[in-house]
Amino acid sequence: MQANFRGSGVALVTPFLADGTIDFQALEQLVEFHASNKTDYLVVLGTTAETATLNAKERKQVIDFIKDKNKGRMPLVIGVGGNCTQAVVEQIAETDFDGIAGILSVAPYYNKPGQEGICAHFMAVAEVCPVPIILYNVPGRTGVNMSAATTVKLAKASSKFVAVKEASGDMTQVAHIIKNKPASFQVISGDDGLAVPMISIGAEGVISVVANALPLELSNMVHAALNNDYTTAAQLHALLLEFIDAMFAEGNPAGVKAAMVQLKLIQNNLRLPLCPVSDSLYQQIETLLKEIKA
């Protein structure tokens, strides 16, 4: 199954109004913002989208709305994952995949399955999914690490698995995947701060949180690295490093939403149990943004 998720993808936030409903006007503006600032593809309904707080009707509304406003300009990936395999299979069966380039599917969380269970879960997903699958390993959230051996095993077991978003933070694990994977299988950084180091050993880009606020800067950094211009990539990495740290200091997407408020892209609203960042962090982000944009 052919797919190409090379470059800078954005894990798109879901903007909310003060009453907690989805801000579709801001969402339309975000699609235009990314289309005009070199974002290579959109990832909708991931962790950064606060998907855990959206109901099924809202998730469908977001997908349909972005499809309509994007008009095929950027490939669209949707998050489809969970810790009940049967529920994920049923969700896939109920999804309209017209205009969808692939899904991002997280390793099952909370249950803490072993590697055999992770493999069986994803093979069940592959059996019913009509589009390419990006595996998503984020042990800091799921409570379980999908090993390099499991990732490679899945990549070889089905052509449906075209990539992995690796957010373990373990460069040795990443290196083992890159060494042993099929040639067509892509490794994508799930950590903004590790995008350039991962590309240097064979990864092909990033699915970024920071790109919500700074898509052009992220894209320029990633593409410089992909073009072997590591002098430019390192300069941009250094410029963004403190900002990247600030984005996660009080949780995601609270940090990046604060930055987006300052850039007049969205309102500063999150759904409980998430809350806006503290005043001190908000001011720190404001200072860092001014330095980057200077």
C-alpha positions in Angstrom: 0.0 0.0 0.0 1.6 3.3 -1.2 1.7 6.3 1.1 4.2 9.1 1.8 4.3 11.0 5.0 7.7 12.6 4.5 8.2 16.1 5.9 6.4 18.1 8.5 3.0 17.0 9.6 1.0 18.9 12.3 -0.9 17.2 15.1 -3.7 19.7 14.8 -5.4 21.2 17.9 -9.1 21.5 18.3 -10.0 25.1 19.0 -12.9 25.7 21.4 -15.1 28.7 22.1 -15.7 30.0 25.7 -18.8 27.8 26.0 -16.8 24.7 25.3 -18.1 24.1 21.8 -15.8 23.6 18.8 -14.7 26.9 17.2 -15.2 26.0 13.5 -14.3 29.5 12.3 -10.9 29.2 14.0 -10.6 25.7 12.6 -11.1 26.9 9.1 -8.4 29.6 9.7 -6.0 26.9 10.9 -6.4 24.9 7.8 -5.6 28.0 5.7 -2.7 28.8 8.0 -1.1 25.4 7.4 -1.8 25.3 3.7 0.1 28.6 3.3 3.0 27.8 5.7 4.5 24.6 4.2 2.8 22.0 6.4 3.1 18.8 4.4 0.1 17.0 5.9 -2.5 17.4 8.6 -3.0 14.9 11.5 -6.5 15.3 12.9 -8.0 13.8 16.1 -4.6 12.9 17.7 -3.6 13.5 21.3 -3.0 17.2 20.7 -6.6 17.6 19.4 -8.0 16.7 22.9 -9.8 13.8 21.1 -10.4 12.0 24.4 -12.8 14.9 25.3 -14.7 14.8 21.9 -17.8 12.7 21.4 -18.4 10.6 18.3 -20.6 13.3 16.7 -18.0 16.0 17.3 -15.2 13.8 15.9 -17.2 13.3 12.7 -17.9 17.0 12.4 -14.3 17.9 12.7 -13.2 15.3 10.0 -16.0 16.4 7.6 -15.3 20.1 8.2 -11.6 19.8 7.6 -12.1 17.7 4.5 -14.4 20.4 3.1 -12.0 23.3 3.9 -8.8 21.5 2.9 -10.1 20.6 -0.5 -7.4 18.0 -1.0 -4.5 20.5 -0.7 -2.7 18.6 2.1 -3.0 14.9 2.8 -5.3 14.2 5.8 -4.5 11.6 8.5 -7.1 10.9 11.2 -6.5 9.4 14.6 -8.2 6.1 15.1 -7.1 4.1 18.1 -8.1 2.9 21.5 -7.6 0.2 24.2 -10.5 -2.0 23.1 -9.6 -3.7 19.8 -13.2 -4.5 18.9 -14.2 -0.8 19.4 -11.4 0.4 17.1 -12.5 -2.2 14.5 -16.1 -1.0 14.7 -15.0 2.7 14.5 -13.1 2.0 11.3 -16.1 0.2 9.8 -18.2 3.3 10.6 -15.8 5.8 9.1 -16.0 7.4 5.7 -12.4 7.2 4.4 -13.1 9.2 1.2 -10.4 11.9 1.1 -8.4 10.3 4.0 -4.7 9.5 3.3 -4.2 7.3 6.3 -4.9 6.7 10.0 -2.6 7.3 13.0 -3.3 4.4 15.5 -1.9 4.5 19.0 -0.7 1.4 20.8 -3.4 0.2 23.2 -3.2 2.2 26.5 -4.1 1.6 30.1 -4.5 -2.2 29.7 -0.7 -2.6 29.4 -0.7 -5.5 26.9 2.4 -7.4 26.2 4.1 -7.3 22.8 2.0 -10.2 21.5 -1.2 -8.4 22.4 0.0 -5.2 20.7 0.8 -7.2 17.5 -2.6 -9.0 17.6 -4.4 -5.6 18.1 -2.7 -4.0 15.2 -3.2 -7.0 12.9 -6.9 -6.9 13.7 -6.9 -3.2 12.7 -5.0 -3.9 9.5 -7.5 -6.5 8.5 -10.4 -4.0 8.3 -8.7 -0.7 7.6 -9.0 0.4 4.0 -6.2 3.1 4.1 -2.5 3.1 5.2 -1.8 2.9 8.9 0.8 4.9 10.8 1.6 3.1 14.0 2.0 5.3 17.1 4.3 4.5 20.0 4.0 6.9 22.9 4.8 5.0 26.1 4.7 8.1 28.3 0.9 8.2 27.6 0.0 4.6 27.0 1.9 2.9 29.8 3.5 0.4 27.4 6.3 0.6 25.0 6.0 -1.0 21.6 9.5 -2.5 21.1 11.6 -2.0 18.0 11.2 -5.7 17.3 7.4 -5.4 17.4 7.4 -2.4 15.1 9.6 -4.2 12.6 7.5 -7.3 12.9 4.3 -5.4 12.1 6.0 -3.5 9.2 6.9 -6.8 7.6 3.6 -8.5 8.4 1.3 -6.2 6.4 1.7 -3.6 3.7 -1.0 -1.6 5.5 1.6 -0.5 8.0 3.5 2.2 6.2 5.1 4.2 9.0 5.6 4.6 12.8 5.3 7.8 14.8 8.0 7.1 17.4 7.6 9.1 20.6 9.5 6.9 23.0 12.4 9.3 23.2 14.7 6.4 22.9 17.2 7.0 20.1 18.6 3.5 20.4 15.2 2.0 19.8 14.7 4.3 16.9 18.0 3.2 15.4 17.1 -0.4 15.7 13.8 0.2 13.8 15.6 2.2 11.1 18.2 -0.6 10.7 15.8 -3.5 10.4 12.6 -2.1 8.8 11.5 -2.7 5.2 12.9 0.0 2.9 9.4 1.5 2.2 8.4 1.8 5.9 8.8 5.3 7.2 10.0 6.4 10.7 8.5 9.7 11.9 9.5 11.6 15.0 6.8 12.1 17.6 9.0 14.5 19.5 9.7 18.0 18.1 13.0 18.2 19.9 14.3 14.9 18.4 13.2 15.5 14.8 16.6 16.6 13.5 18.6 13.9 15.4 16.1 11.2 14.2 16.3 12.5 10.6 20.1 12.3 10.8 19.9 8.5 11.2 17.2 7.9 8.7 13.8 9.1 9.9 11.7 11.0 7.4 10.1 13.8 9.3 7.9 14.7 12.3 4.3 14.8 13.4 4.6 18.1 15.3 2.9 19.8 18.2 5.0 23.0 17.8 4.0 23.3 14.2 0.5 24.4 15.3 2.0 27.7 16.2 5.2 27.8 14.0 4.5 25.7 10.9 6.9 27.5 8.7 9.8 27.3 11.1 9.2 23.6 11.7 8.9 22.8 8.0 12.1 24.7 7.2 14.0 22.9 10.0 12.7 19.4 8.9 13.3 20.0 5.2 16.8 21.4 5.8 17.6 18.2 7.6 16.0 16.0 4.9 18.1 17.8 2.3 21.2 17.1 4.4 21.7 20.8 5.2 22.4 20.2 8.9 24.0 23.6 9.4 20.6 25.3 8.8 18.7 22.5 10.6 20.9 22.8 13.7 20.5 26.6 13.7 16.7 26.3 13.5 16.7 23.5 16.1 18.7 25.7 18.5 16.3 28.7 17.9 13.3 26.6 18.7 14.7 24.5 21.5 13.5 26.5 24.5 10.2 27.1 22.9 9.7 23.4 22.4 10.5 22.8 26.1 8.0 25.5 27.1 5.2 23.8 25.0 5.3 20.8 27.3 6.1 22.4 30.6 2.5 22.2 31.8 1.2 19.7 29.4 0.0 19.4 25.8 -1.8 21.1 24.2 -2.1 23.8 26.9 1.4 25.2 26.0 0.9 25.3 22.2 -2.6 26.7 22.6 -1.2 29.6 24.7 1.3 30.3 21.9 -1.6 30.2 19.3 -3.6 32.7 21.4 -0.7 35.1 21.3 -0.5 34.6 17.5 -4.3 35.4 17.3 -5.1 32.0 15.9 -7.5 30.7 18.5 -9.0 31.5 21.9 -7.4 30.1 25.1 -9.9 27.4 25.9 -9.3 23.7 26.7 -11.7 21.0 27.9 -11.4 19.6 31.4 -9.5 17.9 32.8 -7.0 20.2 30.9 -6.6 23.8 31.8 -4.8 26.8 30.4 -1.1 27.4 31.4 -0.1 29.5 34.3 0.4 33.2 34.0 4.2 32.8 34.4 4.5 30.2 31.6 2.2 32.3 29.4 4.6 35.2 29.8 7.6 33.0 29.1 6.0 31.7 25.9 5.3 35.3 24.9 8.9 36.2 25.4 10.2 33.2 23.5 7.8 33.9 20.6 9.1 37.4 20.3 12.7 36.1 20.1 11.8 33.6 17.4 9.9 36.1 15.3 12.5 38.9 15.7 
